[in-house]
Amino acid sequence: MPASLRVGMKVIVGVDLQHAYVPALHLLGKLQLTDPELLLVQASPTVESMLPPFPMDGATVDFMYKTFKEAGEAALLDAEAEARKLGLHTLPLLCIGPSAELINECVEREGAELVVVRTTHRGTWQSEFLGSVSRAVMLCGHVSVLAAKQEPIEKQRLDVVFATDGSEFNERCLDRLLAMRPSGIETVHVVCAWGISSHLEHLLRHALPHSADLNAELEAAAKAAAERAASRLSKAGYKTTARATQGPPDRVLHEVMAETGSDLLVVGAHGKGWVERLLIGSTSLHELVDETYNVLILRP
């Protein structure tokens, strides 16, 4: 592990041999975070993990090791060149071993605040995300994650949707976003979904009173939460809109992203484990796995 990066926001960028990381690097550049320090991590497989199920001579094994090493070094050089075009300061790191473990190790040792990855959309269980570095970082880590799913954005500044639920946790997620000071954002559309809409609540609504008055209270609370977040963002210098929409968060966010044509969805994620996510679900996990737009998952 190299010496610590110079003072600034620590960002880990996963670099693959197929250059799939390029849109992720461009999305990071578009955000224009304040003084980001990028550690470019290229994790080459161990030779042992790639050996066929039959004996091979030492010269061939050495050749495989040399080939993997040279490919990793070339990928890092390409990534450094791409980052320079975007005005990003970088430090390359070539590792040997499992990608997810190495990325998480880098996060811990460097005290990184953000991991940047590229994911592809192939449906809930076929998504590259579920078998990649981003899965391990998102489900097991405690760091924020920027996941690029689209090709580089052409326009100069980004339009963003920020999801809020009015909770204290969400307030801390907003604190995190504001601390990043992304100057590449033009407009933030703040949205709060409201209503008794989850699976368990639908099952229970037959036993619980659900009056028009309760709907009015839920809607008023959602409007207040959206306006509160929008006010904070407006004071930070961003153009903002605020809305409260009835319906499940997944559907509401999908509709708002489509309606506004936004480039990035920003949501908070609690540090829950994989089993708990299977049991209770997660809006942030759904947004990463099921949707096709770029997502920033914030962890305060």
PAVEXDREN-818114 format. One record per residue: x, y, z of N, C-alpha, C in turn; residue in one letter. Coordinates in steps of 0.001 Angstrom, whole numbers, plus 500000, padded with zeros to 6 digits. Last residue first. Layout:
% PAVEXDREN-818114
> X	Y	Z	X	Y	Z	X	Y	Z	a
...
***
This chain:
% PAVEXDREN-818114
> 476729	508840	505593	477336	509900	506416	478387	509342	507370	p
> 476664	507777	502374	476720	507250	503738	477430	508301	504600	r
> 474896	507888	499333	475588	508616	500395	475518	507864	501714	l
> 475214	507010	496067	474734	506513	497342	475552	507165	498442	i
> 474315	508186	493046	475268	508473	494121	474626	508021	495431	l
> 473825	506834	489822	473385	506927	491210	474567	507274	492115	v
> 472495	507008	486490	473612	507149	487426	473102	507387	488840	n
> 469905	504684	485384	470535	505997	485506	471659	505979	486552	y
> 468551	502321	485306	469605	502517	484301	470333	503846	484448	t
> 467731	500138	488111	467564	501310	487262	468772	501539	486362	e
> 468410	497892	489696	467322	497813	488727	467260	498963	487731	d
> 470675	498472	491356	470552	497215	490619	469578	497308	489458	v
> 470481	501030	492484	471740	500575	491896	471545	499379	490973	l
> 467852	501108	493375	468303	502112	492413	469602	501686	491735	e
> 467843	498988	495224	467024	498914	494010	467540	499885	492956	h
> 469506	500085	497172	469926	498882	496465	469143	498722	495173	l
> 467902	502243	498023	469209	502500	497414	469718	501296	496646	s
> 465673	500900	499074	465522	501786	497928	466852	502003	497227	t
> 465539	497607	500035	466305	498831	500148	466117	499654	498891	s
> 464259	494842	502089	464379	495641	500883	465169	496909	501115	g
> 464054	493054	504155	463249	494271	504226	463340	495142	502977	i
> 465532	490740	503442	464308	490636	504220	463444	491882	504106	l
> 467753	491580	502037	466866	490614	501406	465518	490578	502119	l
> 468904	493200	503995	468388	493815	502777	467426	492867	502055	r
> 469721	491304	505815	468668	492233	506208	468070	492909	504991	e
> 471730	490105	504311	470572	489314	504709	469410	490226	505070	v
> 473593	492252	504034	472956	491658	502860	471699	490879	503235	w
> 473205	494898	506510	473830	493740	505893	472986	493157	504776	g
> 473185	498497	506354	472584	497216	506692	473275	496086	505943	k
> 473724	501378	506694	474731	500330	506637	474197	498978	507042	g
> 471503	503212	504536	471887	502741	505866	472872	501599	505711	h
> 471971	505635	502139	471925	504188	502377	472353	503901	503797	a
> 470372	508217	500164	471134	507757	501313	470987	506255	501479	g
> 470810	509332	496754	470021	508741	497834	470944	508336	498973	v
> 470585	510979	493776	471331	510957	495032	470415	510439	496132	v
> 470893	510443	490328	470033	510320	491499	470918	510220	492733	l
> 471649	512365	487470	472145	511627	488627	471081	511613	489720	l
> 470505	513808	485449	471685	513014	485115	472133	512104	486248	d
> 466984	514190	484626	468178	514404	485448	469278	513402	485131	s
> 464534	514552	483444	465699	514289	482584	467003	514465	483324	g
> 462216	514844	484842	463164	515968	484887	464346	515778	483940	t
> 460923	512378	484281	460247	513655	484025	461238	514815	483938	e
> 462763	510435	485128	462339	510497	483736	461744	511853	483389	a
> 462977	511026	487872	464180	511013	487035	463811	511142	485556	m
> 460299	510662	488605	460896	512002	488694	462167	512080	487846	v
> 459970	507891	488207	459160	508851	487457	459767	510243	487465	e
> 461830	506835	490037	461930	506505	488614	461175	507543	487776	h
> 460772	507806	492445	462087	508261	491982	462280	507988	490498	l
> 458311	506395	492525	458348	507865	492521	459672	508372	491971	v
> 459122	503709	492631	458353	504203	491490	458434	505724	491371	r
> 460537	503699	495086	461169	503234	493849	460451	503796	492624	d
> 458638	504657	497033	459826	505432	496664	460447	505000	495339	p
> 455158	504419	496191	456383	503755	496651	457610	504533	496195	p
> 453246	507511	496704	453588	506267	496038	454841	505652	496610	g
> 452899	510981	496181	452373	509768	496803	452770	508540	495995	q
> 455410	513394	496553	454608	512578	495641	454165	511305	496328	t
> 456463	516626	496878	456084	515443	497650	455107	514659	496788	a
> 459227	518693	495825	457921	518067	495609	457729	516900	496564	r
> 461146	521457	494806	460773	520538	495877	459390	519977	495582	a
> 464148	522608	493199	462696	522437	493199	462393	521453	494319	t
> 466921	524916	492974	466209	523778	493549	464729	523798	493194	t
> 470253	525787	492297	468858	525951	491921	468113	524713	492428	k
> 472612	526229	494975	472042	525422	493899	470624	525883	493569	y
> 473740	527480	497190	473985	528040	495870	473412	527264	494707	g
> 473090	526833	499719	474437	526434	499290	474732	526865	497858	a
> 470460	527547	499819	471407	528400	500537	472853	528077	500161	k
> 469466	525329	498428	469375	526660	497830	470358	527622	498494	s
> 469831	523320	500298	470563	523263	499037	470568	524622	498337	l
> 468048	524137	502293	469476	524000	502602	470318	524008	501330	r
> 465639	524031	500841	466105	525293	501402	467603	525239	501710	s
> 465404	521315	500286	465586	522255	499177	466113	523593	499676	a
> 464928	520325	502870	466158	519948	502162	466449	520921	501024	a
> 462439	521562	503330	463559	521775	504247	464893	521452	503569	r
> 460836	520548	501291	461127	521986	501316	462304	522307	502226	e
> 460740	517842	502045	461306	518233	500753	461701	519709	500750	a
> 459487	518050	504570	460819	517447	504450	461491	517866	503154	a
> 457022	519183	503883	457916	519907	504784	459339	519372	504682	a
> 455947	517130	502307	456206	518453	501716	457192	519240	502568	k
> 455717	515130	504263	456604	514929	503110	456949	516258	502452	a
> 453836	516255	505976	455170	515948	506494	456162	515771	505356	a
> 451650	516372	504233	452201	517614	504800	453606	517391	505325	a
> 451218	513640	503745	451586	514527	502642	452219	515813	503163	e
> 450511	512758	506309	451679	512193	505635	452160	513109	504510	l
> 448173	514273	506750	449331	514420	507634	450604	513909	506974	e
> 446547	513279	504720	446887	514707	504737	448099	514961	505619	a
> 446300	510620	505521	446932	510945	504242	447385	512404	504220	n
> 444861	511053	507888	446199	510478	507950	446957	510756	506657	l
> 442465	512031	506825	443264	512884	507700	444701	512374	507800	d
> 441476	509846	505529	441914	510985	504716	442778	511927	505547	a
> 442780	506941	507295	441785	507945	506937	442374	509009	506028	s
> 443111	504071	508295	443839	504783	507252	442875	505807	506656	h
> 443676	501948	511070	442866	503023	510471	443695	503802	509453	p
> 444658	498574	510445	444990	499905	510949	444076	500946	510309	l
> 444056	496249	509211	443907	496259	510662	444158	497639	511259	a
> 444584	496774	506604	443247	496279	506914	442985	496323	508418	h
> 447275	497418	506596	446329	498524	506497	444893	498082	506777	r
> 449107	495368	506562	448574	495792	507848	447442	496814	507735	l
> 449851	495041	503922	449263	493900	504619	448551	494348	505891	l
> 450937	497541	503455	449750	497143	502710	449058	495966	503395	h
> 453149	497358	505109	452095	498307	505451	450804	498018	504697	e
> 454700	495461	503772	454165	495144	505092	453027	496084	505473	l
> 455260	496903	501364	454604	495591	501353	453961	495280	502697	h
> 454508	500464	501551	455402	499305	501554	454597	498017	501648	s
> 452736	502581	501718	452945	501946	500421	453839	500719	500443	s
> 451208	505118	502746	451360	503771	503295	451490	502846	502100	i
> 453115	508032	501783	451971	507136	501714	452255	505817	502394	g
> 455574	509715	499704	454799	509543	500925	453651	508564	500686	w
> 458807	510825	498736	457663	509952	498483	456903	509739	499790	a
> 460241	513794	497937	459923	512946	499080	458681	512137	498732	c
> 462853	515413	496176	461591	514683	496155	461453	513834	497408	v
> 464453	518093	494641	464271	517359	495889	462896	516696	495867	v
> 466582	518623	492155	465154	518384	492326	464981	517514	493571	h
> 468999	520938	491605	468684	519778	492441	467173	519711	492614	v
> 471054	522087	488936	469755	522076	489604	469592	520798	490410	t
> 473929	521914	488495	473136	523084	488134	471860	523165	488977	e
> 477027	520845	489738	475579	520637	489747	474861	521955	489457	i
> 479703	521205	490079	479242	520867	488733	477750	520619	488648	g
> 480529	521511	492636	480201	522740	491907	479704	522465	490494	s
> 479978	519844	495477	480052	519589	494030	479591	520807	493222	p
> 480801	519590	498338	480758	520843	497561	480891	520611	496052	r
> 480869	517730	500308	481611	517431	499076	481725	518657	498177	m
> 479115	518810	502123	480543	518829	502462	481408	518514	501245	a
> 476711	518222	500902	477137	519620	500953	478622	519737	501296	l
> 476674	515426	501332	476656	515978	499979	477173	517412	499971	l
> 476634	515353	504156	477737	514747	503406	477823	515318	502002	r
> 474182	516557	504705	475416	517158	505221	476617	516661	504421	d
> 472553	514613	503592	472621	515924	502950	473853	516691	503427	l
> 472977	512657	505509	473368	512394	504119	473485	513700	503341	c
> 471826	513896	507684	473277	513682	507703	473798	513330	506314	r
> 469185	513784	506865	469806	515087	507089	471324	514970	507094	e
> 468786	511053	506908	468816	511730	505618	469422	513118	505734	n
> 468784	510647	509692	469820	510023	508860	469931	510731	507515	f
> 466496	511988	510413	467777	512513	510881	468921	511925	510067	e
> 464194	512148	507578	464777	511539	508778	466075	512227	509170	s
> 463015	512949	505233	462860	513801	506399	463487	513277	507674	g
> 463596	511605	503025	462456	511082	503781	462251	511866	505077	d
> 464669	512473	499708	464669	512682	501161	463458	512006	501774	t
> 466764	512444	496906	465651	511795	497601	465766	512031	499099	a
> 467491	514603	494357	467889	514229	495719	466673	513674	496435	f
> 468551	514625	491074	467400	514373	491949	467939	513923	493299	v
> 470244	517058	489069	470284	515979	490051	468937	515855	490753	v
> 472032	518031	486231	470767	518125	486955	470641	516871	487810	d
> 475324	519377	485725	474411	518266	485949	473108	518709	486602	l
> 476871	521176	483004	476538	521000	484416	475392	520001	484555	r
> 477397	520729	480193	478409	521271	481099	478119	520981	482564	q
> 476563	517671	478445	476304	519032	478905	477255	519432	480024	k
> 477315	514959	478038	477882	516017	477211	477710	517410	477808	e
> 478386	512260	480006	477375	513297	479789	478009	514482	479067	i
> 479420	508966	479027	479738	510324	479496	478699	511352	479079	p
> 476780	506469	479453	477959	506998	478784	478215	508437	479246	e
> 475694	505153	482657	475489	505718	481333	476810	506194	480739	q
> 476266	504419	485163	475636	503397	484319	475488	503855	482879	k
> 478319	504832	487921	477988	505329	486585	477422	504184	485759	a
> 478028	505400	491268	477925	504345	490257	477471	504944	488933	a
> 479650	506179	494101	479175	506817	492876	479203	505761	491774	l
> 479140	505695	497514	479427	505046	496231	478822	505860	495094	v
> 480562	506030	500815	479653	506461	499761	480101	505885	498422	s
> 481193	503250	503003	481657	504395	502246	480603	504761	501205	v
> 480997	500914	504262	480395	502049	504952	480780	503341	504257	h
> 480207	497678	502743	481048	498790	503147	480290	499866	503910	g
> 478527	495730	501815	479314	495431	503008	480080	496632	503534	c
> 477149	496729	499614	476445	495916	500591	477212	495749	501895	l
> 479019	498292	498147	477710	498811	498503	477076	498045	499657	m
> 481251	496653	497839	481392	497958	498479	480050	498466	498967	v
> 480155	494435	496499	480808	494263	497799	480906	495589	498548	a
> 479163	495677	494168	478282	494924	495058	478889	494820	496455	r
> 481424	496761	492974	480410	497655	493496	479443	496940	494425	s
> 482846	494514	492065	483369	495305	493172	482276	496155	493798	v
> 480223	492154	491158	481380	493008	490952	481834	493682	492224	s
> 477799	490970	490805	478966	490098	490869	480264	490868	490807	g
> 475890	492912	490672	475739	491893	491709	476933	490963	491792	l
> 476619	494451	488427	476785	494982	489784	476779	493874	490834	f
> 475730	493155	486249	477158	493033	486551	477438	493501	487969	e
> 472559	491657	486705	473385	492857	486665	474830	492541	487008	s
> 470825	489619	486946	471858	489459	485931	472810	490641	485884	q
> 468958	490292	488771	469886	489234	489165	470961	488979	488115	w
> 467690	492629	487573	467999	492521	488992	469072	491492	489293	t
> 469226	493732	484470	468149	493172	485272	468634	492867	486676	g
> 471584	494822	483662	471143	493601	482988	469999	492942	483752	r
> 473544	497557	483432	472187	497149	483782	471790	495935	482962	h
> 476750	497981	484987	475900	497835	483808	474562	497293	484235	t
> 478890	500387	486586	478041	499207	486606	477253	499157	485309	t
> 481894	501644	487788	481005	501552	486625	480188	500277	486772	r
> 482621	503599	490729	482613	502370	489948	481716	502525	488730	v
> 484249	505081	493392	483642	505335	492085	483761	504078	491242	v
> 483815	505798	496773	484292	504814	495803	483527	505034	494504	v
> 484718	508131	499285	483903	507816	498111	484595	506756	497266	l
> 486436	508506	501334	485050	508918	501549	484135	508481	500414	e
> 489119	506573	502730	488402	507129	501581	486954	507445	501931	a
> 491264	505841	504341	490191	506652	504905	489363	507303	503820	g
> 493154	504156	503413	493268	505545	502971	492244	506445	503631	e
> 492385	501744	504585	493732	502269	504833	493861	503739	504465	r
> 489712	501383	503668	490034	501425	505092	491374	502113	505343	e
> 489985	501416	500870	489063	502336	501533	489444	502510	502996	v
> 491714	499258	500486	492163	500614	500156	491289	501655	500831	c
> 490003	497188	501234	491230	497412	502004	491759	498821	501752	e
> 488105	497374	499218	487705	497649	500595	488918	497903	501491	n
> 489735	496620	497054	489107	497937	497079	488724	498308	498504	i
> 490391	493995	497808	491448	494998	497683	490882	496418	497716	l
> 487916	492715	497741	488678	492770	498993	489728	493866	498949	e
> 487251	493022	495011	486412	493602	496064	487171	493746	497369	a
> 489360	491632	493594	489097	493060	493434	488350	493662	494612	s
> 491791	489440	494830	490357	489673	494621	490033	491165	494624	p
> 495097	490221	493391	494177	489550	494293	492728	489874	493978	g
> 497400	492706	493302	497193	491330	492868	496253	490666	493863	i
> 497368	496110	492153	497237	495084	493188	497083	493709	492544	c
> 498648	499241	491543	498422	497927	490946	498442	496882	492049	l
> 497671	502503	491662	498013	501376	492523	497647	500085	491815	l
> 498320	506011	491061	497969	504661	490620	498410	503593	491615	p
> 496768	508971	491843	497873	508124	492276	497509	506692	491892	l
> 495790	512160	490408	495650	510724	490658	496937	510110	491199	t
> 493718	514962	489912	494994	514472	490432	494832	513006	490823	h
> 491974	515974	487035	491948	515231	488290	493338	514738	488663	l
> 491322	517146	484590	491899	517971	485635	491917	517308	486997	g
> 490593	515523	482583	489501	516049	483396	489995	516916	484538	l
> 492977	514673	481594	492117	515449	480696	491002	516138	481467	k
> 493810	513111	483746	494478	514391	483501	493652	515278	482586	r
> 492230	510841	483409	491995	511707	484551	492631	513075	484345	a
> 493430	509709	481149	492034	510144	481071	491718	511115	482205	e
> 495954	509105	482193	495852	510040	481076	494427	510591	480959	a
> 495225	507209	484128	495889	508454	484533	495758	509510	483442	e
> 494235	505196	482467	493336	505859	483411	493923	507187	483883	a
> 496551	504422	481114	495427	504963	480352	494487	505739	481268	d
> 498005	503460	483297	498531	504578	482516	497424	505241	481710	l
> 496360	501311	484039	496536	502441	484951	497087	503663	484227	l
> 496675	499623	481829	495347	500144	482159	495449	501354	483079	a
> 499378	499010	482045	498912	499761	480877	497539	500379	481146	a
> 499352	497522	484413	500120	498765	484354	499659	499642	483194	e
> 497794	495323	483572	497350	496188	484664	498055	497525	484646	g
> 499438	494237	481603	498103	494701	481237	497563	495654	482306	a
> 501657	493523	483118	501801	494536	482075	500447	495095	481653	e
> 500504	491546	484770	501127	492733	485349	501219	493856	484314	k
> 499677	489593	482937	498694	490259	483792	499248	491569	484336	f
> 502210	488896	481861	501154	489420	481001	500113	490183	481811	t
> 503581	487878	484055	504109	489057	483375	503027	489720	482520	k
> 501980	485615	484596	502135	486660	485609	502587	487965	484954	y
> 502378	484170	482212	501039	484618	482587	501112	485760	483594	m
> 505124	483659	482410	504625	484460	481286	503232	485007	481598	f
> 505188	482003	484637	505871	483300	484688	505364	484226	483584	d
> 503824	479810	483532	503250	480522	484679	503865	481911	484804	v
> 505677	479060	481587	504344	479504	481175	503667	480280	482299	t
> 507843	478297	483164	508012	479386	482196	506657	479944	481758	a
> 506889	476108	484651	507185	477366	485310	507292	478539	484360	g
> 504175	474326	483035	505577	474529	483389	505785	475938	483943	d
> 501207	472964	484461	501847	473894	483530	503277	474126	483998	m
> 498644	470418	484762	499970	470970	485091	500494	471911	484003	p
> 495210	471533	484759	496243	470573	484360	497606	471222	484589	f
> 493041	473370	484850	493087	472180	485720	494048	471107	485219	p
> 494719	476608	484474	493811	475550	484035	493978	474314	484915	p
> 494908	479516	486565	495543	478311	486017	494504	477281	485599	l
> 493870	481674	487818	493648	481581	486381	494234	480313	485762	m
> 494618	481686	490434	493180	481669	490164	492864	481476	488689	s
> 497394	481899	490204	496808	480647	490698	495316	480550	490363	e
> 497741	484549	489521	498003	483520	488511	497340	482208	488915	v
> 495165	486741	490579	496353	485938	490884	496520	484885	489801	t
> 494109	489562	488589	493873	488266	489232	495187	487577	489567	p
> 494648	492986	489504	494876	491880	488583	494626	490557	489294	s
> 493082	495881	490036	493304	494606	490720	493430	493486	489685	a
> 493836	499144	490209	493665	498085	489220	494040	496766	489883	q
> 492790	502179	491348	493122	500821	491778	492805	499839	490663	v
> 493708	505396	491878	493275	504494	490815	493738	503085	491158	l
> 492714	507682	494056	493572	506518	494032	493003	505566	492992	l
> 492408	511157	493915	491998	509875	493378	493087	508829	493513	l
> 491150	513675	495728	492410	512963	495535	492075	511527	495149	e
> 489397	516726	495077	489396	515262	495224	490774	514674	494961	p
> 488677	519589	495589	489989	519001	495871	489959	517474	496042	d
> 485286	519281	495504	486365	520153	495961	487603	519345	496311	t
> 483962	517922	492433	484104	517932	493882	485300	518794	494276	l
> 482672	517864	489828	483591	518908	490271	483609	519027	491796	q
> 481013	516241	488361	480543	516694	489671	481395	517835	490213	l
> 482569	515572	486162	481446	516487	485974	480934	517042	487309	k
> 484332	513676	487261	484840	514968	486809	483740	516000	486650	g
> 482523	511600	487685	483211	512203	488822	483742	513583	488446	l
> 481943	511063	485013	480883	511512	485906	481472	512178	487144	l
> 484472	510186	484121	483898	511415	483562	482781	511958	484451	h
> 484705	507828	485568	485698	508881	485760	485161	510217	485251	l
> 482560	506431	484462	482575	506723	485900	483552	507855	486204	a
> 483308	506130	481763	482146	506961	482114	482099	507329	483591	p
> 485706	504420	482261	485787	505763	481685	484545	506621	481986	v
> 485604	501786	483076	485613	502819	484116	485487	504230	483557	y
> 485991	500061	481023	484599	500351	481380	484501	501478	482397	a
> 488432	499169	480097	488167	500613	480061	486697	500948	480329	h
> 489117	496564	480568	488286	496829	479380	487901	498302	479247	q
> 490425	496336	482951	491232	496217	481738	490454	496583	480481	l
> 489378	498851	485384	489346	497517	484778	490135	497517	483470	d
> 489675	500521	488365	490102	500545	486963	490136	499112	486431	v
> 487878	502308	490760	488233	500987	490254	488519	501041	488766	g
> 488923	504874	492759	488341	504587	491451	488817	503218	490988	v
> 488379	506524	495768	488906	505304	495158	488182	505060	493841	i
> 489241	509573	497215	488326	508889	496307	489028	507680	495699	v
> 489389	511898	499775	489959	510658	499262	488913	509892	498451	k
> 489788	515307	499669	488798	514248	499732	489341	513001	499060	m
> 492990	516124	501133	491878	516360	500223	490884	515237	500380	g
> 496507	515835	501343	495260	516234	501986	494215	516595	500942	v
> 497863	513080	499422	497934	514394	500043	496545	514831	500476	r
> 497597	509612	500432	497465	510675	499457	497552	512021	500168	l
> 500014	507634	502201	498713	508295	502111	498744	509401	501062	s
> 502053	505333	500333	501860	506330	501381	500541	507044	501161	a
> 500609	502223	499113	501443	503413	499035	501213	504331	500213	p
> 500846	498809	500000	500000	500000	500000	500889	501251	500000	m
***
